[in-house]
Amino acid sequence: MDYIDYFEWLPKRISQLRMEKGVSARDMSLSLGQSESYINKIENSRTLPSMAGFLYICEYFGITPREFFDTDQLSPQKTRALLEEAEKLTPLQAEHVLQIIKDITETKAK
């Protein structure tokens, strides 16, 4: 297992998830009930969120802390949305979607 410097990684992860969500650091800060510069300070490694703040950040992104720290999952928000939609499919529809995903990932690997 590779060593991860979470003090360096955490701000980058928050920034990546925030940009994927398409919101500014200011808007995210205000949505969390914090000062305008709260997320900017975290993303620039000037501060770390408290445990409660971290949990609110995860809630804001609609992900669990486990999903946040899953370094293999680049887009936990989209993965969660895909799974929620997949649960609505019939078994036959799910098989078709699964085959499409396999075709896409095999093409990407080539």
C-alpha positions in Angstrom: 0.0 0.0 0.0 1.3 3.4 -0.9 1.8 6.1 1.7 -0.6 9.0 1.3 0.1 12.3 3.0 -3.4 13.2 3.9 -2.5 16.7 5.0 -1.6 17.3 1.3 -4.2 15.0 -0.2 -7.3 16.2 1.7 -7.3 19.8 0.3 -6.8 18.5 -3.2 -9.7 16.0 -2.8 -12.0 18.7 -1.6 -11.0 20.9 -4.5 -11.5 18.1 -7.0 -15.0 17.2 -5.6 -16.0 20.9 -5.5 -15.0 21.5 -9.1 -16.8 18.3 -10.2 -19.9 19.7 -8.5 -19.4 23.0 -10.3 -19.5 25.3 -7.4 -17.1 28.0 -6.2 -15.2 27.8 -3.0 -17.1 30.8 -1.7 -20.6 29.4 -2.5 -19.6 26.1 -0.9 -18.4 27.9 2.2 -21.6 29.8 2.5 -23.7 26.7 1.9 -21.9 25.1 4.8 -22.8 28.1 7.0 -19.1 29.2 7.2 -17.3 32.4 6.3 -16.7 33.1 2.6 -13.1 32.0 2.8 -13.6 28.7 4.7 -13.1 26.3 1.8 -10.4 28.5 0.2 -8.4 28.2 3.4 -8.8 24.4 3.5 -7.9 24.1 -0.2 -4.8 26.2 0.3 -3.7 24.1 3.2 -4.0 27.0 5.7 -6.4 25.1 7.9 -8.1 21.7 8.2 -11.8 21.2 8.9 -12.9 19.9 12.3 -14.4 16.4 12.4 -17.9 18.0 12.3 -16.8 20.3 9.5 -15.5 17.3 7.5 -18.8 15.4 8.0 -20.7 18.4 6.8 -18.4 18.6 3.7 -19.1 15.0 2.9 -22.9 15.6 3.4 -22.6 18.6 1.0 -21.0 16.4 -1.6 -23.6 13.7 -1.0 -21.0 11.1 -0.2 -19.9 9.1 2.9 -16.5 9.6 4.6 -15.5 6.2 3.3 -16.3 7.3 -0.3 -14.3 10.5 0.4 -11.2 8.6 1.4 -11.5 5.9 -1.3 -8.5 7.0 -3.4 -9.5 4.5 -6.2 -12.8 6.2 -6.7 -12.2 9.5 -8.6 -15.8 10.5 -8.8 -17.8 9.2 -5.9 -20.7 11.5 -6.6 -21.2 10.1 -10.1 -20.6 6.6 -8.9 -23.3 7.0 -6.2 -25.7 8.5 -8.8 -25.1 5.6 -11.2 -25.8 3.0 -8.5 -29.0 4.8 -7.5 -30.2 4.7 -11.0 -29.0 1.1 -11.6 -31.1 0.0 -8.7 -34.2 1.0 -10.7 -33.4 -1.2 -13.6 -35.0 -4.6 -14.4 -32.5 -7.5 -14.4 -32.4 -7.5 -18.2 -31.9 -3.7 -18.4 -29.1 -4.1 -15.8 -27.4 -6.7 -17.9 -27.5 -4.5 -21.0 -26.1 -1.5 -19.0 -23.4 -3.8 -17.6 -22.4 -4.9 -21.0 -22.2 -1.3 -22.3 -19.9 -0.4 -19.3 -17.7 -3.4 -20.0 -17.5 -2.4 -23.7 -16.5 1.1 -22.8 -13.9 0.1 -20.2 -12.4 -2.5 -22.5 -12.1 0.1 -25.3 -10.5 2.6 -22.9 -7.9 0.0 -21.8 -6.8 -0.6 -25.4 
